C-alpha cells in the first residue's frame, strides 16, 4: 500500500517535471529509493534484479542530468547510487557484479573532492567497502592494489569521521579497515606481510568489538567479533 501511494504521488508531480529541474530530480530520487526499498525486500531472482536495474537506471538519469550538475541533490544521488550498486552487486553473475562495483567505486571517488566533510568521509567508507567486494573479481595480479586502496579509503574515513566527532561512522570505518587488512593478509597467505596485515586487522576489529553498542548494532558487533 505504501509503495502504491508513493507511485501515485510521483505520478501527480509528473506535469511539473519538465518545467522544474529540481522537481524532476526529487521525483526521480523518490522513485529510485522506492525501487531500492522493494528490491531489498524481494528474494534473489529475476524480480529483484528487475527492480534493482530500474533503481540504478533511475539514479543514473538523475546523476547525468545536466541541469543538476552543481546541485546538492546530485551529490546526494551519487552517494545513494554508489550504495545501491554495492548492495545490488551481491547475488548476480560475476561480470555484472564487476561492472556495478567499478561504477560504485568511480562514484565514490568523485565525491572525495567535495567540500562537505560528511560527504567525503561517507564516500571514503563506501569506497573501502566497494573495493573489498571488488578485489576477488579482479585478476590475481590486481587484487593487492585494490585491497591497498580499500585500506587507504578506510583510513581516510576514520580520519574524516574522527574530525567530525562522529563515533558511529568512525567505528564503521574501523570495521572496514579491519576487514580490508584481513583480506589482504589472506591474500598473502604467509610471511611478514601477511603477519603485518593480520596484526592490523585484529587491532582494528578488537577496537570495534570493545566499542560497538550490542543493543543497537548486534549484527555489526557479531561480524567484527567473529
C-alpha positions as CSV (number, residue, x, y, z in Angstrom):
1,X,0.0,0.0,0.0
2,X,2.8,2.4,0.9
3,X,4.7,1.8,-2.3
4,X,1.4,2.3,-4.3
5,X,0.9,5.6,-2.6
6,X,4.5,6.7,-3.5
7,X,3.8,5.9,-7.1
8,X,0.6,8.0,-7.0
9,X,2.4,11.0,-5.6
10,X,5.1,10.7,-8.2
11,X,2.6,10.5,-11.0
12,X,0.8,13.6,-9.6
13,X,4.1,15.5,-9.9
14,X,4.9,14.4,-13.5
15,X,3.3,17.5,-15.0
16,X,5.9,19.7,-13.2
17,X,8.9,17.6,-14.0
18,X,9.7,19.2,-17.4
19,X,9.2,22.7,-16.1
20,X,11.3,22.5,-12.9
21,X,14.6,20.5,-12.9
22,X,14.6,20.3,-9.1
23,X,11.1,18.8,-9.0
24,X,12.3,16.3,-11.7
25,X,15.3,15.5,-9.5
26,X,13.2,15.0,-6.4
27,X,10.7,12.8,-8.1
28,X,13.4,10.6,-9.7
29,X,15.2,10.4,-6.3
30,X,12.0,9.2,-4.6
31,X,11.3,6.7,-7.4
32,X,14.8,5.3,-7.2
33,X,14.6,4.9,-3.4
34,X,11.2,3.2,-3.9
35,X,12.7,0.6,-6.2
36,X,15.6,0.1,-3.8
37,X,13.2,-0.5,-1.0
38,X,11.1,-3.0,-2.9
39,X,14.1,-4.8,-4.3
40,X,15.7,-5.1,-0.9
41,X,12.5,-6.9,0.4
42,X,12.4,-9.2,-2.7
43,X,14.2,-12.6,-2.8
44,X,17.1,-13.1,-5.1
45,X,15.9,-13.7,-8.6
46,X,14.6,-12.0,-11.8
47,X,12.0,-9.9,-9.9
48,X,14.6,-8.5,-7.6
49,X,17.1,-7.9,-10.4
50,X,14.4,-6.1,-12.5
51,X,13.8,-3.7,-9.6
52,X,17.5,-3.3,-8.9
53,X,18.0,-2.4,-12.6
54,X,15.2,0.2,-12.5
55,X,16.6,1.8,-9.4
56,X,20.1,2.0,-10.8
57,X,18.9,3.4,-14.1
58,X,16.7,6.0,-12.3
59,X,19.7,7.1,-10.3
60,X,21.9,7.2,-13.4
61,X,19.4,9.5,-15.2
62,X,19.5,11.8,-12.2
63,X,23.3,11.8,-11.9
64,X,23.6,12.6,-15.6
65,X,21.0,15.4,-15.7
66,X,22.9,18.5,-17.0
67,X,20.5,20.8,-15.2
68,X,21.7,19.5,-11.8
69,X,25.4,19.3,-12.2
70,X,26.1,21.6,-9.3
71,X,23.0,20.9,-7.3
72,X,23.5,19.4,-3.8
73,X,20.9,16.8,-4.9
74,X,23.5,15.5,-7.4
75,X,26.0,14.8,-4.6
76,X,23.3,13.0,-2.5
77,X,22.3,11.0,-5.5
78,X,25.8,9.9,-6.4
79,X,26.2,8.7,-2.8
80,X,22.9,6.8,-2.8
81,X,23.6,5.3,-6.2
82,X,27.1,4.0,-5.1
83,X,25.5,2.3,-2.1
84,X,22.7,0.8,-4.3
85,X,25.3,-0.5,-6.8
86,X,27.3,-2.1,-3.9
87,X,24.2,-3.8,-2.4
88,X,22.9,-5.0,-5.8
89,X,26.3,-6.5,-6.8
90,X,25.5,-9.3,-4.4
91,X,24.0,-12.4,-5.9
92,X,24.3,-11.5,-9.5
93,X,26.6,-13.0,-12.2
94,X,30.2,-12.0,-11.8
95,X,30.5,-9.8,-14.9
96,X,27.5,-7.7,-13.8
97,X,28.8,-7.6,-10.2
98,X,32.2,-6.4,-11.5
99,X,30.6,-3.6,-13.6
100,X,28.4,-2.4,-10.8
101,X,31.2,-2.4,-8.2
102,X,33.5,-0.5,-10.6
103,X,30.8,2.1,-11.2
104,X,30.3,2.4,-7.5
105,X,34.0,2.9,-6.9
106,X,34.0,5.7,-9.6
107,X,31.0,7.4,-8.0
108,X,32.6,7.2,-4.5
109,X,35.9,8.6,-5.8
110,X,34.0,11.5,-7.5
111,X,32.8,12.5,-4.0
112,X,36.2,12.6,-2.4
113,X,36.8,16.1,-3.5
114,X,33.5,17.5,-2.2
115,X,33.6,20.5,0.2
116,X,31.2,18.8,2.6
117,X,33.3,16.8,5.1
118,X,30.4,14.4,5.9
119,X,30.1,13.6,2.2
120,X,33.9,13.0,1.9
121,X,34.0,10.7,4.9
122,X,31.0,8.7,3.9
123,X,32.3,8.4,0.3
124,X,35.6,7.0,1.6
125,X,33.8,4.4,3.7
126,X,31.7,3.3,0.8
127,X,34.7,3.2,-1.5
128,X,36.5,0.9,1.0
129,X,33.6,-1.5,1.2
130,X,33.2,-1.5,-2.6
131,X,36.9,-2.3,-3.2
132,X,36.8,-5.1,-0.7
133,X,34.0,-6.7,-2.7
134,X,35.7,-5.8,-6.0
135,X,39.1,-7.4,-5.2
136,X,38.0,-11.1,-5.6
137,X,36.5,-10.3,-9.0
138,X,39.8,-8.8,-10.3
139,X,42.6,-10.7,-11.9
140,X,45.0,-12.2,-9.3
141,X,47.8,-9.7,-10.0
142,X,45.5,-6.7,-9.4
143,X,44.0,-7.8,-6.1
144,X,46.7,-6.5,-3.8
145,X,46.4,-3.0,-5.3
146,X,42.6,-3.0,-5.0
147,X,42.8,-4.0,-1.3
148,X,45.6,-1.5,-0.6
149,X,43.2,1.2,-1.9
150,X,40.4,-0.3,0.3
151,X,42.8,0.2,3.3
152,X,43.6,3.7,2.2
153,X,39.9,4.6,1.9
154,X,39.1,3.1,5.3
155,X,41.9,5.2,6.9
156,X,40.6,8.3,5.2
157,X,37.1,7.6,6.5
158,X,38.4,7.0,10.1
159,X,40.2,10.4,9.9
160,X,37.2,12.1,8.4
161,X,34.6,10.8,10.9
162,X,37.1,11.4,13.7
163,X,37.4,15.1,12.7
164,X,33.6,15.3,12.7
165,X,33.3,13.7,16.1
166,X,31.1,11.0,14.5
167,X,31.9,8.0,16.7
168,X,29.4,5.6,14.9
169,X,31.0,6.5,11.5
170,X,34.4,6.0,12.9
171,X,33.6,2.6,14.2
172,X,32.1,1.5,10.8
173,X,35.3,2.8,9.1
174,X,37.5,1.0,11.7
175,X,35.5,-2.2,10.9
176,X,36.1,-1.7,7.2
177,X,39.8,-1.2,7.9
178,X,40.0,-4.4,9.9
179,X,38.2,-6.5,7.2
180,X,40.4,-4.9,4.5
181,X,43.6,-5.8,6.3
182,X,42.2,-9.3,6.9
183,X,41.5,-9.8,3.2
184,X,45.0,-8.6,2.4
185,X,46.5,-11.0,5.0
186,X,44.6,-13.9,3.5
187,X,45.7,-12.9,0.0
188,X,49.4,-13.1,1.2
189,X,48.8,-16.4,3.0
190,X,52.1,-16.4,4.9
191,X,55.1,-14.4,5.5
192,X,55.9,-11.0,7.1
193,X,53.3,-9.1,5.0
194,X,50.6,-11.5,6.0
195,X,51.5,-11.2,9.6
196,X,51.6,-7.4,9.5
197,X,48.2,-7.1,7.9
198,X,46.8,-9.7,10.3
199,X,48.0,-7.7,13.3
200,X,46.5,-4.5,11.8
201,X,43.2,-6.4,11.3
202,X,43.0,-7.7,14.8
203,X,43.8,-4.3,16.3
204,X,41.0,-2.6,14.3
205,X,38.4,-5.3,14.9
206,X,39.2,-5.5,18.6
207,X,38.7,-1.8,18.8
208,X,35.2,-2.3,17.2
209,X,34.3,-5.2,19.5
210,X,35.1,-3.1,22.5
211,X,33.0,-0.1,21.4
212,X,30.0,-1.3,19.3
213,X,26.8,-0.9,21.2
214,X,25.4,-4.5,21.0
215,X,21.9,-3.4,21.8
216,X,21.9,-1.2,18.7
217,X,24.3,-3.0,16.4
218,X,24.3,-6.6,17.3
219,X,24.9,-7.8,13.7
220,X,27.9,-5.5,13.2
221,X,29.3,-6.4,16.6
222,X,29.0,-10.1,15.9
223,X,30.7,-9.8,12.5
224,X,33.6,-7.9,14.0
225,X,33.9,-10.4,16.9
226,X,33.7,-13.4,14.6
